[in-house]
Amino acid sequence: MSRQVVDLTIHHILNEQPVSQPEVRLLWAIMKRWILDYSGVCARTRADDTMLEARLDAVDWAWSDSNEEFSYLWICEVLDLDAEWLRHIADKSATLAELTGPLGGRIGSLEI
């Protein structure tokens, strides 16, 4: 998967504007927040231990095997997202962001 495809995929998820029920919009908001935390966008914009903790929590949440309500796997199922594929592109985005530095890469319209 090329860098451009990864960026466009993450960009799509970050910019998804569901016009359905509030419950579905909430789940999309959770996934958007997960992408930001997982990729470390916030961790690179502030030197704060809380941001690193948020990134580590995002990794733990995404790699959990739980299918309980509001777990990563449950939300992916409800939103019809491929959980393994999304983990893969999030990993690639996080790695790309680490390699390119604080302002060298982009996820959607967010500079990372």
Number of C-alpha atoms within 10 A of each C-alpha: 8 7 13 8 11 20 19 14 18 21 17 13 16 20 13 13 11 12 8 8 8 10 9 15 16 12 18 21 17 14 19 18 14 21 27 22 22 26 26 24 23 18 21 18 13 11 10 11 10 12 18 18 13 18 22 14 14 20 19 13 17 21 14 11 12 13 13 10 10 14 16 23 22 18 20 19 13 12 14 9 13 12 16 13 10 18 16 14 20 23 17 18 26 20 13 19 22 17 11 12 11 16 12 12 18 19 22 16 9 12 14 25
